[in-house]
Amino acid sequence: MFPNKQILFLLVFGFYFHSGLSQVGINTTTPLSTLDINGNLNVKEIGIINSNVAGSAIFNGGPAGSATPINDGVYISLTPNSGSQQFILPNAANVPGRIYVLRNISNSVTAQIYSFGGNFFAKDSSTLTASPLNMPPNSLLKTVIVISDGQNWTYFF
């Protein structure tokens, strides 16, 4: 019975080792990365729903002092209004590598972005940016990409 256990162990170890180094290719037979896509990629787009308005399809930020959490999706449409313009990212330490594309779709109100944890750093700076990140309406700063490095958020306007 001992030799059968060795064979079973080798088979299990072989499958485990092989799956640990596997690469997945979509539309390619020779993937060069963990996930290698030869074609288009579609990511989830959502709006942030104001939880204060029952059944609302209006996508608003939270009222002052109670920012609406950003925790789902990749491309997120933000619609701030004069009474609710704050949005908050998750703690960067809890979501290393996470990327969000945030767009202020308001034509009149600045969206304010905070974080539950981690500072904001511009892509080309080692100096932290004070919170909130402000995304004014009708300007070049309407869209921001934020990326968690596992401690902080790096942003690109």
C-alpha positions in Angstrom: 0.0 0.0 0.0 3.0 2.3 0.5 3.9 2.6 -3.2 0.3 3.6 -4.0 0.6 6.5 -1.6 3.8 7.7 -3.2 2.2 7.6 -6.7 -0.8 9.5 -5.4 1.4 12.1 -3.7 3.4 12.5 -6.9 0.3 12.9 -9.0 -1.3 15.4 -6.6 2.0 17.3 -6.3 2.5 17.4 -10.1 -1.0 18.7 -10.7 -0.6 21.3 -7.9 2.8 22.5 -9.2 1.5 22.6 -12.8 -1.6 24.6 -11.8 0.6 27.0 -9.8 2.5 28.0 -12.9 -0.3 27.9 -15.4 -1.0 30.7 -17.8 -4.3 31.4 -19.5 -4.6 32.6 -23.0 -7.7 34.0 -24.6 -7.5 33.9 -28.4 -3.9 32.8 -28.2 -2.3 29.4 -28.0 1.0 30.7 -26.4 0.1 32.9 -23.4 3.1 35.0 -22.2 1.5 36.2 -18.9 -0.8 34.8 -16.2 -3.7 36.2 -18.3 -2.8 36.9 -22.0 -5.7 38.4 -24.0 -5.4 38.7 -27.8 -8.4 40.9 -28.5 -10.7 43.4 -26.8 -11.3 43.6 -23.1 -14.6 44.8 -21.6 -14.8 45.9 -17.9 -17.8 46.5 -15.7 -19.1 50.1 -15.7 -21.4 51.2 -12.9 -22.7 54.4 -11.4 -22.8 54.9 -7.7 -26.3 54.7 -6.4 -27.3 57.2 -3.6 -28.4 54.9 -0.8 -30.5 57.7 0.7 -33.0 57.7 -2.1 -35.1 54.5 -2.1 -35.4 52.9 -5.5 -33.4 55.8 -7.0 -31.5 55.4 -10.3 -29.7 58.7 -9.6 -26.0 58.1 -9.1 -24.9 60.6 -6.4 -22.2 60.9 -3.8 -22.9 60.8 -0.1 -23.7 63.9 1.9 -20.9 65.8 3.7 -19.3 63.6 6.3 -20.8 60.4 4.9 -19.1 59.7 1.6 -20.5 57.0 -0.7 -18.2 54.0 -0.8 -16.5 53.0 -4.1 -16.1 49.2 -3.9 -17.4 47.7 -7.2 -16.7 48.0 -10.9 -13.7 49.4 -12.8 -15.2 52.4 -14.8 -17.4 54.3 -12.4 -19.6 57.3 -13.3 -19.9 59.7 -10.4 -22.7 62.3 -10.3 -22.1 64.7 -7.4 -24.7 67.3 -6.6 -24.6 70.4 -4.3 -25.5 68.4 -1.2 -23.8 65.2 -1.9 -20.4 65.2 -3.6 -18.2 62.9 -1.6 -17.0 59.4 -2.6 -14.5 57.2 -0.8 -12.2 54.5 -2.0 -11.5 51.3 0.0 -8.3 51.0 2.1 -5.5 50.6 -0.4 -3.8 47.9 1.8 -6.9 45.7 1.3 -7.0 45.9 -2.5 -3.4 45.8 -3.8 -3.4 46.2 -7.6 -7.0 47.4 -7.8 -7.6 50.0 -10.5 -10.5 52.4 -10.8 -11.4 54.8 -13.6 -13.5 57.5 -12.0 -15.4 60.1 -14.1 -17.3 63.1 -12.8 -20.3 63.2 -15.1 -21.7 66.4 -13.5 -21.6 69.6 -15.5 -21.7 71.8 -12.5 -20.4 70.2 -9.2 -16.9 69.0 -8.2 -16.6 65.4 -7.0 -14.5 64.8 -3.9 -12.6 61.6 -3.6 -11.4 60.3 -0.2 -9.8 57.0 1.0 -10.6 54.6 3.9 -6.8 54.0 4.0 -3.7 55.1 2.1 -2.6 58.4 0.9 -2.9 59.9 -2.6 0.2 60.3 -4.8 0.3 61.9 -8.2 1.9 59.6 -10.8 5.1 61.7 -11.0 5.5 62.7 -7.4 6.8 61.2 -4.1 4.9 63.9 -2.1 1.4 63.0 -0.9 -1.6 65.0 -2.1 -3.9 66.2 0.6 -7.4 64.7 0.6 -9.8 65.0 -1.1 -8.9 64.6 -4.7 -11.1 67.2 -6.4 -12.6 66.3 -9.8 -14.1 69.6 -11.1 -16.8 69.6 -13.7 -16.0 70.7 -17.3 -12.2 70.5 -17.1 -9.3 68.3 -18.0 -9.6 66.8 -14.5 -13.1 65.2 -14.9 -11.5 61.7 -15.2 -9.0 60.1 -12.9 -7.4 56.7 -12.8 -6.4 55.5 -9.3 -4.3 52.4 -8.6 -3.6 50.7 -5.3 0.1 49.8 -4.7 -0.9 47.9 -1.6 -0.3 50.9 0.7 -1.4 54.0 -1.1 -3.3 55.2 -4.2 -1.4 56.5 -7.2 -3.6 58.7 -9.5 -3.4 59.9 -13.1 -5.6 62.7 -14.4 
